[in-house]
Amino acid sequence: MKVILRQDVRNLGRVGDVVKVKDGYARNMLLPKDMAYLATPANLKRIEKQKKLHAEQYAKKKEESLELAEKMAKASYTVSVEANEQEKLYGSIHEGDVVKALEAEGFTVDKKDIAFEQPIEELGIFEVGVTLHPEVTAKIRLWVTRK
């Protein structure tokens, strides 16, 4: 079934995109939650206006995200954890730990937007990615210290 997306859907498309999805996904998820329209000629005309408005909002959010990424890159984030004498952690650093460190500095992000390059299992300084916008990822420096 072809549908027109009314909002961005992760791993599917952006507003105004005409996508082909399985009938059940369209009937049970996209259409009842007003995330998409059926791809009819009338709906295609209607979505064009919304697509222009969304493009402006998208650009504005991207600009705001770039500014926020600059602010986040300047701040220092510390996570204190238990570690042994060889500087190995008892466990590892998770997304929730990074979210708490960001909140301590005044930034609010969702834990699903945190991206580790590699698992953090020892003390040190690490670079962690924070997705603020589909096109903007802030790189922050995370200090992992012993309690």
C-alpha positions as CSV (number, residue, x, y, z in Angstrom):
1,M,0.0,0.0,0.0
2,K,1.3,3.5,-0.8
3,V,1.0,6.2,1.8
4,I,2.1,9.8,2.2
5,L,3.9,10.5,5.4
6,R,2.5,13.3,7.5
7,Q,5.4,13.3,9.9
8,D,8.9,11.9,10.1
9,V,9.0,8.2,10.8
10,R,12.3,6.7,11.8
11,N,13.7,4.2,9.3
12,L,10.8,4.9,6.9
13,G,10.9,8.5,5.6
14,R,10.3,12.2,6.1
15,V,7.2,14.4,5.8
16,G,5.7,14.3,2.3
17,D,7.5,11.2,1.2
18,V,5.4,8.7,-0.7
19,V,6.4,5.3,0.6
20,K,5.2,1.7,0.0
21,V,4.5,-0.2,3.2
22,K,2.8,-3.4,4.1
23,D,-1.0,-3.1,4.3
24,G,-1.1,-4.2,8.0
25,Y,1.5,-1.6,9.0
26,A,-0.4,1.2,7.3
27,R,-3.8,0.1,8.7
28,N,-2.7,-0.6,12.2
29,M,0.1,1.9,12.8
30,L,0.4,4.8,10.3
31,L,-3.2,5.6,9.5
32,P,-4.8,5.3,13.0
33,K,-2.1,7.5,14.5
34,D,-2.4,10.1,11.8
35,M,1.2,9.6,10.7
36,A,0.2,9.1,7.1
37,Y,-2.5,9.6,4.4
38,L,-3.4,7.2,1.6
39,A,-1.6,8.2,-1.5
40,T,-4.4,9.6,-3.6
41,P,-4.2,12.5,-6.0
42,A,-6.2,14.8,-3.7
43,N,-3.9,14.0,-0.7
44,L,-0.8,14.5,-2.8
45,K,-1.9,18.1,-3.5
46,R,-2.8,18.7,0.2
47,I,0.6,17.4,1.4
48,E,2.5,19.8,-0.9
49,K,1.6,22.8,1.3
50,Q,2.5,20.9,4.5
51,K,5.8,19.9,2.9
52,K,6.8,23.5,2.3
53,L,6.0,24.4,5.9
54,H,7.8,21.4,7.3
55,A,10.9,22.2,5.2
56,E,11.1,25.6,6.9
57,Q,10.6,24.1,10.4
58,Y,13.2,21.4,9.6
59,A,15.8,24.1,8.6
60,K,15.0,26.1,11.8
61,K,15.4,23.0,14.0
62,K,18.7,22.1,12.3
63,E,20.0,25.6,13.0
64,E,19.0,25.3,16.6
65,S,20.6,21.9,16.9
66,L,23.9,23.2,15.5
67,E,23.9,25.9,18.1
68,L,23.1,23.4,20.8
69,A,25.9,21.1,19.6
70,E,28.4,23.9,19.9
71,K,27.3,24.6,23.5
72,M,27.4,20.9,24.4
73,A,30.9,20.4,22.9
74,K,32.2,23.2,25.2
75,A,30.9,21.7,28.4
76,S,32.7,19.0,30.5
77,Y,30.8,15.8,31.5
78,T,31.9,13.5,34.3
79,V,30.7,10.1,35.3
80,S,32.0,8.6,38.6
81,V,32.0,4.9,38.8
82,E,33.4,2.0,40.8
83,A,36.7,0.6,39.3
84,N,39.4,-1.9,40.3
85,E,43.2,-1.2,40.5
86,Q,43.7,-1.9,36.8
87,E,41.2,0.9,36.0
88,K,38.6,-1.5,34.7
89,L,35.0,-0.8,35.6
90,Y,32.7,-3.1,37.4
91,G,30.3,-3.1,34.5
92,S,30.2,-0.5,31.8
93,I,28.9,3.0,31.1
94,H,25.4,3.0,29.6
95,E,23.3,5.6,27.8
96,G,21.4,6.4,31.0
97,D,24.7,7.4,32.7
98,V,25.5,9.8,29.9
99,V,22.0,11.3,30.1
100,K,22.5,12.0,33.8
101,A,25.8,13.7,33.1
102,L,24.2,15.8,30.5
103,E,21.3,16.7,32.7
104,A,23.8,17.8,35.4
105,E,25.1,20.4,33.0
106,G,21.6,21.5,32.0
107,F,21.1,19.6,28.7
108,T,18.1,17.3,28.2
109,V,18.4,14.5,25.7
110,D,16.8,11.1,25.2
111,K,18.9,8.0,25.9
112,K,18.2,6.6,22.4
113,D,20.0,9.6,21.0
114,I,23.3,8.6,22.6
115,A,25.8,6.7,20.4
116,F,29.0,5.1,21.7
117,E,31.8,4.5,19.3
118,Q,32.8,1.5,21.5
119,P,31.7,0.2,24.9
120,I,33.1,2.2,27.8
121,E,34.6,-0.3,30.3
122,E,37.5,1.5,31.8
123,L,38.5,4.9,33.2
124,G,39.6,7.7,30.9
125,I,38.3,10.3,28.5
126,F,35.9,9.2,25.7
127,E,34.1,10.8,22.8
128,V,30.4,10.1,22.7
129,G,28.0,11.1,20.0
130,V,24.6,12.8,20.8
131,T,22.1,12.9,17.9
132,L,20.3,16.2,18.2
133,H,18.8,16.3,14.6
134,P,18.9,13.8,11.7
135,E,21.8,15.8,10.2
136,V,23.4,17.0,13.5
137,T,25.4,14.9,15.9
138,A,27.2,16.6,18.8
139,K,30.5,15.1,19.9
140,I,31.0,15.4,23.6
141,R,34.0,14.4,25.8
142,L,33.0,12.2,28.7
143,W,35.4,11.8,31.6
144,V,35.0,8.5,33.4
145,T,36.5,8.8,36.9
146,R,36.8,6.6,40.0
147,K,34.4,7.2,42.9
